[in-house]
C-alpha cells in the first residue's frame, strides 16, 4: 500500500501496479471534477463503497482507499 495525494486528499492505494488502479488514478489526477463526484458518492453510499469496474473506492475508518476488487461487479 502507498499513500498518495489526489487534489489535496490523502488516498491509500493498494495494488498500485494493477492496470485498472493506475487508470483510475490517472483519470482522477487529470479530471478533478470526476474525483470530487466519486468522493461525494462514496461519502453518501450506505456501505461507503463504490465499484469502478474491477476497482473499489471506499472510505474505511475515515480514510479513502482504492484497490482492485476481489469479485466482479
Helices and strands as residue ranges (DSSP letters): E 2-6, E 9-13, H 19-30, H 32-44, E 49-52, E 55-60, E 63-68
